[in-house]
Amino acid sequence: MSESYNPMDIENKWQQKWDADGVFRVHEDLQKPKYYLLEMFPYPSGKIHMGHVRNYTIGDVVARYKRMRGFNVLHPMGWDAFGMPAENAAIQNRTHPAAWTYENIASMRKQLKRLGFSYDWDREIATCTPEYYRWEQWLFIRMFEKGMVYRKESFVNFCDPCQTVLANEQVEDGACWRCGKEVRQKKLWQWYFRITDFAQDLLDHCDRLPGWPEKVTTMQKNWIGKSTGARICFGIEGRDGAIDVFTTRPDTLYGASFVCLAPEHPLVTELAAGTDQEADVAAFLVKMARQERTAKAIETAEKEGVFTGGYALNPVNGARVPIYAGNFVLMEYGTGAVMGVPAHDQRDFDFAIRYDLPRPVVVQPEGRVPAEDGFSEAWTGPGLLVNSGEFTGMGNEVAQSAIAEWLEARGLGEKAERFRLRDWGISRQRYWGTPIPMIHCDDCGIVPVPEKDLPVRLPEEARLLENGGSPLARLASFYEVACPKCGRKARRDTDTMDTFVESSWYFLRYCSPGEERAIFNKDAVAYWMPVDQYIGGVEHAVMHLLYSRYFTRVLEADGLVDFKEPFTRLLTQGMVCKETTTCEEHGFLYPEEVDFSGSTPVCTRCGNPVTIGRVEKMSKSKRNVVDPTVLLNRYGADTTRLFCLFAAPPERDLEWSDTGVEGAFRFVNRVWRLVLRYQSVARDAIAYDGDLAALSEGDRDLFRKTHQTIKKVAEDVDRFHFNTAISAVMELVNAVFACGEKGEEMGHPGVVRHLLESVCMMLAPVVPHLSEEIWSALGGEGYLAEKAWPLWREDALQEDRMLVVVQVNGKLRDRVTLAADADEAAIQSAALACEGALRFMEGKEVKKVIVVRGKLVNIVVA
């Protein structure tokens, strides 16, 4: 070992060795238990950030630790490479998305390798390659043939700048999640996955995921959103047919004073046609087309609507009620129609006040006399039915079932369940995505691309359009095809799939990424799946995780896999945060643009004072980001990894600290100096594993401390308490230096060897390059990454001495060290004789001595 620690040389050396010898290459091995560790794969933006570093470091520690514990560990990496960000960036940089993406992948692969992550790079995948999306198209066709995919015309969220459809989850405060521009409603033909077919099963299994954070399963439950109630048929005055409404409160049916339709409901324009309301309805629909139509937006928006000119008939009493179109009704939830019961729903109450509609009371709180004009606000609690025909006097909860049964017996409704979850619209009018493998023929209709013609390749020669629209619809060489059925001229579908489709099954492809005959090798999937530990951000709690659970069910229903849940355990790591810095002239500043050397931080660009803001998530917009490359160049990968793990538990936010990074670097150097100090003693020794009684007191203490630390670190890593595991190793290292400072150097070469081996083994998952270098310096054979985790001896955990605190009248006065097997009499005697206690007992009478074995003695004097 050299006198000084040089991380760059060490890390480069071991990374090359690991790569050359395929240390982390893995294959199925039925003789060993498997462990599939996966972090959510990144979008190849071209540059990793500290969030990436933290996420992947957490995963790498677990992967390396499990490997040392005897597991056959699958730890792959790949790239979520399709989607609007790459396409928009390519347009902005006047390049092609393919070139931009592959350049970024090469750059990020290099950065990740520099951090020493134990990936099996032979399994690397990129979702933008034909070898990958071919099987996505194959599965799409298979789902289509089984009725799991359909196409319909519907109103969708459309972003004009991005020229594509957005899922509700991708609309934030009425704006596109990518470009921030206003989203409008547009009617388009779209492809849909029938995710609602699995709504109940997805909901039920939320309670069968004990390895998931409760907050995530709660978010999934809320998104699936099951409601129970009734479907009720309201007749339409002067027309055939009926309006079906879904309500969770059939007990309030007699109190319905209006029916409200979603603006997109086809009856809205039909009812208004030729009436005095036609112009008002048309104006209202234009206004609604410009507003955000997500459930979240509707909850907070002021309720407004327009009378359509038509009337509905209440099925229980024939009452004539007006039909409105309202902004608070979603076409995609329930039936796109609701009954308005102002007296018993606050939303309906507010709407009725605004449009001067009746508010009849039909549920009366017990002990209250009905008011002729109703309540001053909606009553949503329990009570007895009033003004409700034959159901008057019945408790409202009983009436819910009774009225639903009454309707069902007369063919006017039925008990029903509804889910908030809607079918997944996956069509995108963009270029950079998986082509939808369908052909439109005037004679044959919609025909799947034959399997032999897959993949339908995305033409990488296509030139992007300046406005962001897809060139596929204008590229004759792509869309002009012959119908596979009749051979006549047909048109290929020019939409591409939502990028979330690619990330909904990638974890399965990792099991056999080179498989050319099938979507995956079933034997390999049977061995590796499900993923034992999945790690990623909570921001993916709804879309990605729900879609992945759905896709796994599709595959299970088709007999391709024999499990429903893809991820056994889930860890959602916290964010990396840092304070913001701002200058009056230049706004937000990057850390390197601030001079902290003086008493007041100043802007390096203008010299003006800098304001230190609150701690927030690192983001480019706030410029409070730290470039991992800067850290790697200055401190190395091991220090960077150590800081990410030690600064905070993984599930909590990590607050950036320059002093914390310096502290991590000092500890790494301290370990280096420790090994350097004892290398000559330990190198040719054999690690001690004999009788503790044969050791000197000092060696015995360090041997015991070593085993206590091994046990503590193993237990903490198993619970993902990496910070406390690192702290335990720090205590052990400090204990050795403390002995040296007292002149009590370790004397037994075998104890020295055992301690140093244990330290580098326990640190191997955290700082792998340093640990390999230490192992090599100690003469260790092979790679430390392939060695077994050290085991602790139960007999070595037991202390042969105990420290007892001595109190006088409850106040600490001294400490005494005794044999661990000392009885109560010996403990009391030692406490009464210790110097610290004697000073405070002098001239006083001892009234009582309280002994708490192994902890303290309290001497009560008067």
DAGIJO-V576136 format. One record per residue. N is the residue number from 1. RES is the residue in one small letter. D_CENTER is the distance of its C-alpha to the mean C-alpha in Angstrom with 1 decimal. Layout:
BEGIN
((N	RES	D_CENTER) (N	RES	D_CENTER))
END
This chain:
BEGIN
((1	m	42.3) (2	s	43.0) (3	e	43.8) (4	s	40.9) (5	y	37.2) (6	n	36.3) (7	p	32.6) (8	m	33.0) (9	d	35.7) (10	i	34.0) (11	e	30.6) (12	n	32.1) (13	k	34.4) (14	w	32.0) (15	q	29.5) (16	q	32.5) (17	k	33.6) (18	w	30.3) (19	d	30.2) (20	a	33.8) (21	d	33.8) (22	g	30.6) (23	v	29.4) (24	f	25.9) (25	r	27.0) (26	v	26.3) (27	h	27.9) (28	e	28.0) (29	d	30.1) (30	l	31.1) (31	q	32.7) (32	k	29.5) (33	p	26.4) (34	k	23.4) (35	y	20.0) (36	y	17.3) (37	l	14.8) (38	l	12.2) (39	e	9.9) (40	m	8.3) (41	f	11.6) (42	p	12.6) (43	y	14.6) (44	p	18.1) (45	s	19.0) (46	g	21.7) (47	k	20.6) (48	i	17.9) (49	h	16.9) (50	m	16.3) (51	g	12.5) (52	h	13.0) (53	v	15.6) (54	r	13.8) (55	n	10.8) (56	y	13.4) (57	t	15.9) (58	i	14.0) (59	g	13.6) (60	d	17.3) (61	v	18.6) (62	v	17.4) (63	a	18.8) (64	r	22.0) (65	y	22.5) (66	k	22.1) (67	r	24.5) (68	m	27.0) (69	r	26.7) (70	g	28.1) (71	f	25.1) (72	n	25.1) (73	v	21.8) (74	l	20.1) (75	h	18.0) (76	p	17.9) (77	m	16.9) (78	g	17.3) (79	w	16.8) (80	d	15.2) (81	a	18.5) (82	f	19.6) (83	g	19.2) (84	m	20.7) (85	p	19.8) (86	a	21.9) (87	e	24.6) (88	n	24.9) (89	a	25.1) (90	a	27.6) (91	i	29.7) (92	q	29.7) (93	n	30.7) (94	r	33.2) (95	t	31.9) (96	h	30.5) (97	p	26.8) (98	a	27.5) (99	a	29.3) (100	w	26.8) (101	t	23.8) (102	y	25.7) (103	e	27.0) (104	n	23.5) (105	i	22.4) (106	a	25.4) (107	s	24.8) (108	m	21.2) (109	r	22.3) (110	k	25.0) (111	q	22.9) (112	l	20.5) (113	k	23.7) (114	r	25.1) (115	l	22.5) (116	g	23.7) (117	f	20.6) (118	s	21.7) (119	y	20.6) (120	d	22.9) (121	w	23.6) (122	d	25.9) (123	r	22.9) (124	e	21.5) (125	i	20.8) (126	a	20.5) (127	t	19.8) (128	c	22.7) (129	t	25.3) (130	p	27.6) (131	e	27.2) (132	y	23.6) (133	y	23.9) (134	r	27.2) (135	w	25.5) (136	e	23.1) (137	q	26.4) (138	w	28.0) (139	l	25.3) (140	f	25.6) (141	i	29.4) (142	r	29.1) (143	m	27.0) (144	f	29.6) (145	e	32.4) (146	k	30.9) (147	g	30.4) (148	m	26.6) (149	v	26.9) (150	y	29.1) (151	r	30.2) (152	k	31.3) (153	e	32.3) (154	s	30.4) (155	f	29.4) (156	v	26.2) (157	n	24.5) (158	f	26.2) (159	c	25.8) (160	d	29.2) (161	p	28.5) (162	c	25.8) (163	q	28.0) (164	t	25.3) (165	v	23.8) (166	l	20.5) (167	a	18.3) (168	n	18.4) (169	e	14.7) (170	q	15.9) (171	v	18.7) (172	e	18.3) (173	d	21.5) (174	g	23.6) (175	a	22.6) (176	c	20.9) (177	w	17.5) (178	r	18.9) (179	c	22.6) (180	g	22.7) (181	k	25.8) (182	e	26.9) (183	v	25.8) (184	r	28.6) (185	q	29.2) (186	k	30.8) (187	k	32.2) (188	l	31.3) (189	w	31.4) (190	q	27.9) (191	w	26.5) (192	y	24.3) (193	f	22.5) (194	r	23.5) (195	i	20.1) (196	t	22.0) (197	d	24.1) (198	f	21.3) (199	a	20.3) (200	q	22.0) (201	d	20.8) (202	l	17.1) (203	l	17.9) (204	d	20.0) (205	h	17.5) (206	c	15.0) (207	d	17.5) (208	r	17.7) (209	l	14.4) (210	p	15.6) (211	g	13.2) (212	w	10.2) (213	p	9.7) (214	e	12.1) (215	k	10.5) (216	v	7.8) (217	t	10.9) (218	t	12.9) (219	m	11.0) (220	q	11.5) (221	k	15.1) (222	n	15.8) (223	w	14.9) (224	i	17.0) (225	g	19.5) (226	k	22.5) (227	s	25.9) (228	t	29.3) (229	g	32.6) (230	a	35.2) (231	r	36.0) (232	i	39.2) (233	c	41.6) (234	f	43.3) (235	g	46.4) (236	i	47.1) (237	e	50.5) (238	g	52.8) (239	r	50.3) (240	d	49.4) (241	g	46.0) (242	a	43.7) (243	i	40.5) (244	d	37.9) (245	v	35.8) (246	f	33.1) (247	t	33.2) (248	t	31.9) (249	r	35.2) (250	p	38.1) (251	d	40.2) (252	t	40.5) (253	l	41.9) (254	y	45.3) (255	g	43.9) (256	a	42.5) (257	s	44.2) (258	f	42.3) (259	v	40.0) (260	c	37.3) (261	l	35.9) (262	a	33.0) (263	p	34.4) (264	e	33.5) (265	h	35.4) (266	p	38.3) (267	l	40.8) (268	v	40.4) (269	t	42.5) (270	e	44.8) (271	l	45.7) (272	a	46.4) (273	a	48.4) (274	g	52.1) (275	t	51.6) (276	d	52.0) (277	q	48.2) (278	e	47.5) (279	a	47.2) (280	d	45.1) (281	v	42.7) (282	a	42.5) (283	a	41.8) (284	f	39.1) (285	l	37.3) (286	v	37.5) (287	k	36.0) (288	m	33.1) (289	a	32.4) (290	r	31.5) (291	q	29.2) (292	e	25.5) (293	r	25.4) (294	t	21.9) (295	a	21.7) (296	k	20.3) (297	a	23.2) (298	i	25.7) (299	e	24.9) (300	t	26.0) (301	a	28.7) (302	e	32.4) (303	k	33.6) (304	e	36.2) (305	g	38.0) (306	v	41.2) (307	f	43.9) (308	t	44.2) (309	g	47.9) (310	g	47.3) (311	y	47.5) (312	a	45.9) (313	l	47.7) (314	n	46.3) (315	p	46.7) (316	v	47.9) (317	n	50.6) (318	g	51.0) (319	a	50.3) (320	r	50.0) (321	v	46.8) (322	p	45.7) (323	i	42.8) (324	y	40.6) (325	a	37.8) (326	g	35.1) (327	n	32.0) (328	f	30.2) (329	v	30.3) (330	l	27.7) (331	m	29.3) (332	e	26.2) (333	y	26.0) (334	g	28.7) (335	t	31.9) (336	g	31.7) (337	a	34.4) (338	v	34.6) (339	m	37.7) (340	g	38.2) (341	v	39.3) (342	p	39.9) (343	a	41.2) (344	h	38.2) (345	d	35.1) (346	q	34.7) (347	r	33.3) (348	d	36.4) (349	f	38.6) (350	d	37.7) (351	f	38.2) (352	a	41.5) (353	i	42.7) (354	r	42.0) (355	y	43.9) (356	d	46.5) (357	l	45.6) (358	p	47.0) (359	r	45.0) (360	p	46.7) (361	v	45.7) (362	v	45.2) (363	v	43.4) (364	q	45.4) (365	p	44.3) (366	e	46.8) (367	g	49.7) (368	r	49.4) (369	v	52.0) (370	p	50.6) (371	a	51.0) (372	e	52.6) (373	d	50.4) (374	g	47.2) (375	f	44.8) (376	s	44.0) (377	e	40.3) (378	a	38.6) (379	w	39.0) (380	t	35.9) (381	g	36.8) (382	p	38.9) (383	g	42.6) (384	l	45.5) (385	l	46.1) (386	v	48.9) (387	n	50.4) (388	s	48.7) (389	g	51.7) (390	e	52.0) (391	f	48.7) (392	t	50.0) (393	g	49.9) (394	m	47.1) (395	g	44.0) (396	n	41.2) (397	e	38.8) (398	v	41.5) (399	a	42.3) (400	q	38.9) (401	s	39.7) (402	a	43.4) (403	i	43.1) (404	a	40.6) (405	e	43.1) (406	w	46.0) (407	l	44.3) (408	e	43.4) (409	a	47.0) (410	r	48.3) (411	g	45.8) (412	l	44.4) (413	g	40.9) (414	e	38.8) (415	k	36.1) (416	a	32.8) (417	e	29.0) (418	r	26.6) (419	f	22.9) (420	r	21.0) (421	l	19.1) (422	r	21.1) (423	d	21.7) (424	w	19.6) (425	g	21.7) (426	i	21.1) (427	s	24.2) (428	r	23.9) (429	q	27.2) (430	r	26.2) (431	y	27.4) (432	w	24.7) (433	g	23.1) (434	t	24.1) (435	p	27.5) (436	i	27.8) (437	p	30.4) (438	m	32.8) (439	i	36.4) (440	h	38.2) (441	c	41.9) (442	d	44.4) (443	d	46.1) (444	c	43.5) (445	g	40.6) (446	i	37.0) (447	v	37.2) (448	p	34.6) (449	v	35.1) (450	p	36.8) (451	e	34.7) (452	k	37.3) (453	d	36.5) (454	l	32.8) (455	p	31.0) (456	v	31.8) (457	r	31.3) (458	l	30.0) (459	p	33.2) (460	e	32.4) (461	e	35.8) (462	a	34.8) (463	r	35.3) (464	l	32.8) (465	l	34.0) (466	e	34.2) (467	n	32.7) (468	g	29.6) (469	g	30.9) (470	s	30.7) (471	p	33.8) (472	l	33.5) (473	a	35.3) (474	r	38.2) (475	l	38.3) (476	a	41.0) (477	s	40.6) (478	f	37.2) (479	y	37.8) (480	e	41.4) (481	v	41.5) (482	a	43.7) (483	c	42.8) (484	p	42.1) (485	k	44.1) (486	c	47.2) (487	g	47.1) (488	r	47.7) (489	k	46.0) (490	a	42.5) (491	r	39.4) (492	r	36.1) (493	d	33.0) (494	t	31.8) (495	d	28.3) (496	t	25.3) (497	m	22.1) (498	d	18.8) (499	t	16.7) (500	f	13.9) (501	v	16.6) (502	e	16.6) (503	s	12.9) (504	s	13.4) (505	w	15.8) (506	y	15.8) (507	f	14.9) (508	l	18.2) (509	r	20.2) (510	y	19.5) (511	c	21.6) (512	s	24.6) (513	p	24.0) (514	g	27.8) (515	e	28.6) (516	e	31.0) (517	r	32.3) (518	a	29.2) (519	i	25.5) (520	f	25.0) (521	n	27.3) (522	k	27.2) (523	d	28.4) (524	a	25.8) (525	v	23.0) (526	a	24.8) (527	y	24.9) (528	w	21.4) (529	m	19.1) (530	p	17.0) (531	v	14.5) (532	d	15.2) (533	q	12.2) (534	y	8.9) (535	i	7.1) (536	g	4.5) (537	g	3.4) (538	v	3.2) (539	e	5.3) (540	h	4.3) (541	a	4.9) (542	v	8.4) (543	m	9.6) (544	h	8.2) (545	l	7.5) (546	l	10.7) (547	y	12.6) (548	s	12.1) (549	r	13.3) (550	y	16.1) (551	f	17.2) (552	t	17.5) (553	r	19.7) (554	v	21.8) (555	l	22.5) (556	e	23.3) (557	a	25.7) (558	d	27.3) (559	g	28.0) (560	l	26.1) (561	v	23.8) (562	d	24.5) (563	f	21.2) (564	k	18.9) (565	e	15.5) (566	p	14.0) (567	f	11.7) (568	t	13.7) (569	r	11.6) (570	l	8.0) (571	l	7.4) (572	t	5.0) (573	q	7.7) (574	g	9.7) (575	m	11.1) (576	v	14.5) (577	c	17.2) (578	k	20.9) (579	e	23.8) (580	t	25.1) (581	t	28.7) (582	t	30.9) (583	c	34.5) (584	e	36.6) (585	e	37.8) (586	h	34.7) (587	g	31.8) (588	f	28.6) (589	l	29.3) (590	y	27.6) (591	p	28.2) (592	e	30.9) (593	e	32.7) (594	v	33.4) (595	d	36.3) (596	f	35.8) (597	s	39.0) (598	g	41.1) (599	s	41.0) (600	t	39.2) (601	p	36.5) (602	v	37.8) (603	c	36.7) (604	t	37.9) (605	r	38.5) (606	c	40.9) (607	g	41.5) (608	n	40.5) (609	p	38.8) (610	v	35.0) (611	t	33.1) (612	i	30.2) (613	g	27.5) (614	r	24.7) (615	v	21.7) (616	e	18.8) (617	k	15.7) (618	m	17.2) (619	s	18.0) (620	k	20.8) (621	s	22.1) (622	k	22.7) (623	r	23.8) (624	n	22.6) (625	v	21.2) (626	v	22.4) (627	d	23.0) (628	p	22.1) (629	t	25.2) (630	v	27.3) (631	l	26.0) (632	l	26.6) (633	n	30.1) (634	r	31.0) (635	y	29.5) (636	g	28.2) (637	a	25.0) (638	d	25.6) (639	t	26.0) (640	t	22.9) (641	r	20.9) (642	l	22.7) (643	f	22.1) (644	c	18.3) (645	l	18.4) (646	f	21.3) (647	a	20.6) (648	a	17.9) (649	p	16.0) (650	p	12.6) (651	e	10.7) (652	r	13.0) (653	d	13.7) (654	l	16.1) (655	e	19.3) (656	w	21.1) (657	s	24.6) (658	d	27.3) (659	t	29.2) (660	g	26.3) (661	v	26.3) (662	e	30.1) (663	g	29.9) (664	a	27.7) (665	f	30.2) (666	r	33.1) (667	f	31.7) (668	v	31.4) (669	n	35.0) (670	r	36.1) (671	v	35.0) (672	w	36.8) (673	r	39.9) (674	l	39.8) (675	v	40.0) (676	l	42.6) (677	r	44.7) (678	y	44.8) (679	q	44.4) (680	s	48.2) (681	v	48.4) (682	a	45.4) (683	r	45.6) (684	d	48.4) (685	a	47.7) (686	i	46.2) (687	a	43.4) (688	y	45.1) (689	d	44.4) (690	g	47.7) (691	d	49.2) (692	l	48.0) (693	a	51.5) (694	a	52.8) (695	l	50.8) (696	s	51.8) (697	e	50.2) (698	g	48.2) (699	d	46.9) (700	r	46.3) (701	d	44.1) (702	l	42.0) (703	f	41.8) (704	r	40.6) (705	k	38.1) (706	t	36.7) (707	h	36.1) (708	q	34.6) (709	t	32.1) (710	i	31.3) (711	k	30.5) (712	k	28.5) (713	v	26.3) (714	a	25.7) (715	e	24.7) (716	d	22.5) (717	v	20.6) (718	d	20.2) (719	r	18.5) (720	f	16.4) (721	h	18.9) (722	f	19.5) (723	n	21.2) (724	t	23.8) (725	a	24.4) (726	i	25.3) (727	s	27.4) (728	a	29.3) (729	v	30.3) (730	m	31.3) (731	e	33.6) (732	l	35.2) (733	v	35.9) (734	n	37.3) (735	a	39.5) (736	v	41.1) (737	f	41.9) (738	a	43.2) (739	c	45.6) (740	g	46.9) (741	e	47.5) (742	k	49.6) (743	g	51.5) (744	e	50.1) (745	e	48.7) (746	m	47.4) (747	g	50.5) (748	h	49.6) (749	p	48.3) (750	g	46.4) (751	v	44.5) (752	v	43.7) (753	r	42.5) (754	h	40.4) (755	l	38.7) (756	l	38.0) (757	e	36.7) (758	s	34.4) (759	v	33.1) (760	c	32.2) (761	m	30.6) (762	m	28.4) (763	l	27.4) (764	a	27.0) (765	p	23.2) (766	v	22.8) (767	v	25.7) (768	p	26.6) (769	h	29.3) (770	l	31.2) (771	s	31.1) (772	e	32.5) (773	e	35.2) (774	i	36.2) (775	w	36.4) (776	s	38.6) (777	a	40.7) (778	l	41.4) (779	g	42.6) (780	g	39.7) (781	e	39.8) (782	g	37.1) (783	y	33.5) (784	l	32.0) (785	a	28.6) (786	e	30.5) (787	k	32.1) (788	a	31.4) (789	w	29.8) (790	p	32.7) (791	l	33.9) (792	w	35.3) (793	r	38.6) (794	e	38.9) (795	d	42.4) (796	a	41.3) (797	l	38.9) (798	q	41.8) (799	e	43.4) (800	d	47.3) (801	r	47.6) (802	m	46.2) (803	l	46.0) (804	v	47.5) (805	v	47.3) (806	v	50.7) (807	q	51.0) (808	v	54.2) (809	n	53.9) (810	g	50.1) (811	k	49.9) (812	l	48.9) (813	r	52.0) (814	d	51.4) (815	r	49.6) (816	v	51.2) (817	t	50.1) (818	l	51.5) (819	a	51.4) (820	a	48.5) (821	d	51.0) (822	a	53.2) (823	d	54.4) (824	e	54.4) (825	a	58.0) (826	a	57.2) (827	i	54.2) (828	q	56.3) (829	s	59.2) (830	a	57.0) (831	a	55.5) (832	l	59.0) (833	a	60.3) (834	c	57.6) (835	e	58.8) (836	g	56.2) (837	a	57.0) (838	l	60.7) (839	r	60.8) (840	f	59.5) (841	m	61.5) (842	e	64.9) (843	g	67.5) (844	k	65.2) (845	e	65.3) (846	v	62.4) (847	k	61.6) (848	k	58.7) (849	v	56.4) (850	i	52.9) (851	v	51.2) (852	v	47.5) (853	r	47.5) (854	g	45.2) (855	k	44.3) (856	l	47.1) (857	v	50.7) (858	n	51.8) (859	i	55.6) (860	v	56.9) (861	v	60.1) (862	a	62.5))
END
